[in-house]
């Protein structure tokens, strides 16, 4: 529940173009937290089994107090209720886009696909590592931790990559790269599986690193909270459906979860192309709205 709020706050207080960097940094923080969280929890549980819960509770309470005292409304408005910049100058209102909700739907599909692939891979690799490679739970966790390095690398280099290709195209390419997961059940090489896992997780991050930028580029300020919640809700659905589908399909045939992942990866990659269409249309409408506003101001000044 906190991620949509954090995304909305960053979007409201930043320029859309800056969201490429902030979104990547946000994703990097999430990944690092996911990587070190189990280690911290495991170390604290050595003291007592309930100690990690107390630690998280105290940490959460401290964050609540900090937010309560220091967090301010990110979306500043003028006397007419319109958003304004920090400098006090008027901000051009984002033009209404008939493709807004179709674009949001594409973002939701891509978010579902990315989260499903990540959770599905984590679930299936645990089963595959135990049965095919006879790995212990600790070794399984160690390999998954190594794969986080690819995720961190993608987040760090996301901004330079976004200069070479548009973020929606990067997201689409990343999700199509995740289709390599279909190779996993047909090779018997742990090192190869490790690198494939890095490609899979790194590919999905290409979408999540740009998700905040997509939202900032297409949604009106007053709708961003709803849009972010809808997208993150779809991602959470992918996280719920992933283990359920992976476990059920693995019981039928170890290769079945990978086949479904390919289908969902392709669906997510195509959805990212839909995001690109929606963003391009929004940019066109914004330019037209800005041009009309400039002409109106010029006409008013001439009349005065």
C-alpha positions as a printed NumPy array, in Angstrom:
array([[  0.   ,   0.   ,   0.   ],
       [  2.913,   2.391,   0.475],
       [  4.345,   2.158,  -3.033],
       [  1.475,   3.943,  -4.848],
       [  1.695,   6.779,  -2.307],
       [  5.469,   7.068,  -2.666],
       [  5.175,   7.027,  -6.452],
       [  2.476,   9.718,  -6.387],
       [  4.577,  11.913,  -4.079],
       [  7.674,  11.628,  -6.294],
       [  5.648,  12.279,  -9.45 ],
       [  3.883,  15.337,  -8.005],
       [  7.12 ,  16.921,  -6.82 ],
       [  9.249,  16.165,  -9.9  ],
       [  9.333,  16.806, -13.617],
       [  8.199,  13.869, -15.78 ],
       [ 11.605,  13.613, -17.468],
       [ 13.297,  13.312, -14.064],
       [ 11.156,  10.282, -13.274],
       [ 13.497,   8.112, -15.33 ],
       [ 16.173,   8.66 , -12.695],
       [ 13.872,   8.73 ,  -9.664],
       [ 11.995,   5.633, -10.821],
       [ 15.251,   3.731, -11.261],
       [ 16.458,   4.901,  -7.842],
       [ 13.133,   3.902,  -6.298],
       [ 13.38 ,   0.454,  -7.878],
       [ 16.986,   0.131,  -6.715],
       [ 15.982,   0.85 ,  -3.116],
       [ 13.214,  -1.761,  -3.309],
       [ 15.573,  -4.383,  -4.717],
       [ 18.291,  -3.671,  -2.141],
       [ 15.685,  -3.908,   0.608],
       [ 14.495,  -7.232,  -0.747],
       [ 18.082,  -8.475,  -0.935],
       [ 19.247,  -7.489,   2.555],
       [ 15.905,  -7.968,   4.314],
       [ 16.155, -11.763,   4.621],
       [ 19.749, -11.471,   5.844],
       [ 18.816,  -8.967,   8.546],
       [ 15.77 , -11.003,   9.533],
       [ 17.812, -14.176,   9.739],
       [ 20.483, -12.533,  11.873],
       [ 17.943, -10.995,  14.249],
       [ 16.08 , -14.282,  14.578],
       [ 19.227, -15.757,  16.115],
       [ 18.515, -13.586,  19.167],
       [ 14.911, -14.7  ,  19.436],
       [ 12.317, -15.73 ,  16.868],
       [ 10.077, -12.745,  17.631],
       [ 12.857, -10.132,  17.608],
       [ 12.661,  -9.41 ,  13.82 ],
       [  8.957,  -8.542,  14.219],
       [  9.718,  -6.117,  17.044],
       [ 12.487,  -4.581,  14.942],
       [ 10.188,  -4.048,  11.955],
       [  7.463,  -2.647,  14.216],
       [  9.792,  -0.095,  15.804],
       [ 11.263,   0.843,  12.415],
       [  7.763,   1.307,  10.99 ],
       [  6.741,   3.49 ,  13.943],
       [  9.804,   5.705,  13.453],
       [  8.981,   6.12 ,   9.764],
       [  5.371,   7.008,  10.596],
       [  6.532,   9.742,  12.98 ],
       [  9.009,  11.128,  10.451],
       [  6.335,  11.223,   7.752],
       [  3.813,  12.774,  10.126],
       [  6.092,  15.64 ,  11.109],
       [  8.035,  16.303,   7.922],
       [  5.965,  15.122,   4.943],
       [  4.037,  17.921,   3.242],
       [  1.485,  17.989,   0.45 ],
       [  3.414,  17.382,  -2.752],
       [  0.813,  18.739,  -5.157],
       [  0.705,  22.51 ,  -4.634],
       [ -2.346,  24.323,  -6.009],
       [ -3.283,  27.923,  -6.712],
       [ -6.465,  29.701,  -5.649],
       [ -8.335,  28.028,  -8.521],
       [ -7.267,  24.549,  -7.465],
       [ -4.831,  24.131, -10.358],
       [ -1.351,  22.61 ,  -9.818],
       [  1.521,  25.085,  -9.697],
       [  5.282,  24.785,  -9.784],
       [  7.403,  25.402,  -6.713],
       [  8.507,  28.717,  -8.214],
       [  4.895,  29.836,  -8.158],
       [  4.465,  29.999, -11.902],
       [  1.43 ,  28.378, -13.533],
       [  1.769,  24.84 , -14.792],
       [  0.32 ,  23.775, -18.116],
       [ -2.557,  21.408, -17.465],
       [ -2.027,  17.996, -19.02 ],
       [ -4.426,  17.55 , -21.915],
       [ -7.176,  14.984, -21.573],
       [ -6.386,  11.816, -23.463],
       [ -9.005,   9.369, -24.699],
       [ -6.286,   6.719, -24.672],
       [ -5.559,   7.254, -20.961],
       [ -7.347,   4.204, -19.589],
       [ -6.329,   1.893, -22.453],
       [ -2.742,   2.951, -21.724],
       [ -3.263,   2.373, -18.001],
       [ -4.652,  -1.069, -18.846],
       [ -1.475,  -1.807, -20.829],
       [  0.606,  -0.671, -17.85 ],
       [ -1.413,  -2.931, -15.562],
       [ -0.922,  -5.911, -17.897],
       [  2.818,  -5.268, -18.073],
       [  3.017,  -4.891, -14.277],
       [  1.118,  -8.155, -13.835],
       [  3.444,  -9.88 , -16.295],
       [  6.616,  -8.555, -14.681],
       [  5.584,  -9.473, -11.152],
       [  4.275, -12.866, -12.251],
       [  7.553, -13.72 , -13.978],
       [  9.621, -12.705, -10.956],
       [  7.524, -14.639,  -8.434],
       [  7.082, -17.594, -10.778],
       [ 10.835, -17.842, -11.28 ],
       [ 11.531, -17.681,  -7.543],
       [  8.952, -20.401,  -6.879],
       [  9.962, -22.764,  -9.667],
       [ 13.693, -22.357,  -9.123],
       [ 13.259, -23.481,  -5.531],
       [ 11.608, -26.676,  -6.742],
       [ 13.989, -27.141,  -9.652],
       [ 17.087, -26.545,  -7.543],
       [ 15.991, -29.07 ,  -4.969],
       [ 14.915, -31.824,  -7.372],
       [ 17.233, -31.439, -10.367],
       [ 20.379, -29.953,  -8.819],
       [ 19.981, -31.268,  -5.242],
       [ 20.57 , -27.832,  -3.734],
       [ 19.935, -27.078,  -0.093],
       [ 17.559, -24.229,   0.826],
       [ 20.596, -22.124,   1.731],
       [ 22.198, -22.728,  -1.668],
       [ 18.921, -21.913,  -3.403],
       [ 18.733, -18.629,  -1.526],
       [ 22.363, -17.859,  -2.315],
       [ 21.826, -18.266,  -6.051],
       [ 18.71 , -16.092,  -5.984],
       [ 20.701, -13.453,  -4.088],
       [ 23.38 , -13.496,  -6.792],
       [ 20.685, -12.91 ,  -9.414],
       [ 19.775,  -9.679,  -7.61 ],
       [ 23.05 ,  -8.26 ,  -8.964],
       [ 21.492,  -8.135, -12.437],
       [ 18.531,  -6.213, -11.051],
       [ 20.802,  -3.71 ,  -9.326],
       [ 22.873,  -3.274, -12.501],
       [ 19.799,  -2.578, -14.637],
       [ 18.56 ,   0.059, -12.185],
       [ 21.971,   1.754, -12.092],
       [ 22.36 ,   1.88 , -15.873],
       [ 18.686,   2.516, -16.627],
       [ 19.042,   6.271, -17.235],
       [ 21.885,   5.897, -19.791],
       [ 19.932,   3.124, -21.507],
       [ 16.835,   5.358, -21.593],
       [ 18.835,   7.88 , -23.623],
       [ 19.489,   5.254, -26.276],
       [ 15.932,   3.892, -26.452],
       [ 12.554,   5.087, -25.231],
       [ 11.57 ,   3.629, -21.831],
       [  8.511,   1.763, -23.215],
       [ 10.735,   0.076, -25.792],
       [ 13.237,  -0.844, -23.072],
       [ 10.403,  -2.326, -21.033],
       [  9.128,  -4.281, -24.025],
       [ 12.614,  -5.568, -24.824],
       [ 13.144,  -6.591, -21.206],
       [  9.931,  -8.578, -21.041],
       [ 10.682, -10.282, -24.344],
       [ 14.143, -11.181, -23.001],
       [ 12.348, -12.85 , -20.093],
       [ 11.057, -15.378, -22.62 ],
       [ 14.469, -17.042, -22.27 ],
       [ 12.982, -18.722, -19.214],
       [ 11.63 , -21.409, -21.556],
       [ 15.191, -22.732, -22.014],
       [ 15.654, -23.535, -18.308],
       [ 14.   , -26.999, -18.163],
       [ 15.986, -28.198, -21.182],
       [ 19.491, -27.538, -19.888],
       [ 21.311, -29.316, -17.098],
       [ 23.849, -26.676, -16.16 ],
       [ 23.562, -24.723, -12.932],
       [ 25.799, -21.892, -14.162],
       [ 23.657, -21.54 , -17.275],
       [ 20.51 , -21.457, -15.163],
       [ 22.101, -18.775, -12.978],
       [ 22.783, -16.504, -15.948],
       [ 19.335, -17.166, -17.395],
       [ 17.845, -16.198, -14.044],
       [ 19.824, -12.953, -14.117],
       [ 18.505, -12.216, -17.61 ],
       [ 14.939, -12.944, -16.5  ],
       [ 15.016, -10.754, -13.393],
       [ 16.944,  -7.986, -15.158],
       [ 14.455,  -8.032, -18.017],
       [ 11.446,  -7.496, -15.78 ],
       [ 13.182,  -4.606, -14.016],
       [ 13.348,  -2.773, -17.345],
       [  9.602,  -2.269, -16.93 ],
       [  9.444,  -1.55 , -13.208],
       [ 12.272,   1.024, -13.416],
       [ 10.194,   3.067, -15.872],
       [  6.769,   2.53 , -14.316],
       [  6.76 ,   5.839, -12.417],
       [  7.829,   7.678, -15.577],
       [  4.982,   6.11 , -17.542],
       [  2.462,   7.162, -14.91 ],
       [  3.822,  10.717, -14.768],
       [  3.67 ,  11.036, -18.552],
       [  0.063,  10.021, -19.122],
       [ -2.036,  10.674, -16.014],
       [ -3.585,  13.887, -14.755],
       [ -2.336,  14.978, -11.304],
       [ -5.676,  14.342,  -9.626],
       [ -5.852,  10.81 , -11.063],
       [ -2.311,   9.662, -10.356],
       [ -3.182,   8.103,  -7.026],
       [ -5.912,   6.013,  -8.647],
       [ -3.708,   5.118, -11.603],
       [ -0.781,   4.086,  -9.388],
       [ -3.044,   2.033,  -7.131],
       [ -4.583,   0.272, -10.12 ],
       [ -1.176,  -0.582, -11.578],
       [  0.342,  -1.724,  -8.289],
       [ -2.807,  -3.728,  -7.547],
       [ -2.378,  -5.514, -10.855],
       [  1.266,  -6.227, -10.007],
       [  0.213,  -7.662,  -6.65 ],
       [ -2.284,  -9.91 ,  -8.44 ],
       [  0.616, -11.225, -10.506],
       [  2.492, -11.909,  -7.285],
       [ -0.463, -13.868,  -5.919],
       [ -1.165, -15.784,  -9.114],
       [  2.519, -16.618,  -9.733],
       [  3.158, -19.168,  -6.948],
       [ -0.297, -20.707,  -7.323],
       [  0.083, -21.261, -11.074],
       [  3.739, -22.293, -10.842],
       [  3.169, -24.922,  -8.171],
       [  0.079, -26.372,  -9.832],
       [  1.651, -26.549, -13.287],
       [  4.926, -27.95 , -11.945],
       [  3.026, -30.902, -10.499],
       [  1.682, -31.682, -13.979],
       [  4.988, -31.222, -15.795],
       [  8.142, -29.318, -14.739],
       [  8.192, -27.509, -18.103],
       [  4.606, -26.195, -17.968],
       [  5.303, -23.179, -15.689],
       [  7.957, -22.007, -18.139],
       [  5.59 , -22.248, -21.096],
       [  3.025, -20.09 , -19.305],
       [  5.759, -17.603, -18.389],
       [  6.648, -17.212, -22.07 ],
       [  3.027, -16.457, -22.943],
       [  2.729, -13.887, -20.156],
       [  6.12 , -12.365, -21.06 ],
       [  5.012, -11.868, -24.656],
       [  1.719, -10.38 , -23.487],
       [  3.591,  -7.936, -21.251],
       [  6.022,  -7.025, -24.035],
       [  3.159,  -6.248, -26.417],
       [  1.429,  -4.221, -23.685],
       [  4.554,  -2.054, -23.414],
       [  4.195,  -1.204, -27.1  ],
       [  0.66 ,  -0.059, -26.267],
       [  2.151,   2.15 , -23.535],
       [  4.408,   3.748, -26.145],
       [  1.425,   4.538, -28.374],
       [ -0.474,   6.102, -25.474],
       [  2.51 ,   8.196, -24.353],
       [  3.187,   9.466, -27.875],
       [ -0.465,  10.462, -28.224],
       [ -0.332,  12.266, -24.859],
       [  2.771,  14.219, -25.905],
       [  1.035,  15.279, -29.103],
       [ -2.021,  16.492, -27.185],
       [  0.152,  18.355, -24.672],
       [  1.988,  20.183, -27.463],
       [ -1.311,  21.196, -29.03 ],
       [ -2.656,  22.383, -25.671],
       [  0.509,  24.389, -24.989],
       [  0.36 ,  25.933, -28.473],
       [ -3.281,  26.936, -27.978],
       [ -2.496,  28.411, -24.562],
       [  0.419,  30.409, -25.995],
       [ -1.739,  31.743, -28.837],
       [ -4.507,  32.742, -26.406],
       [ -2.048,  34.602, -24.178],
       [ -0.52 ,  36.365, -27.169],
       [ -3.965,  37.389, -28.428],
       [ -4.974,  38.661, -24.989],
       [ -1.774,  40.706, -24.685],
       [ -2.3  ,  42.22 , -28.128],
       [ -5.896,  43.14 , -27.271],
       [ -4.797,  44.796, -24.027]])
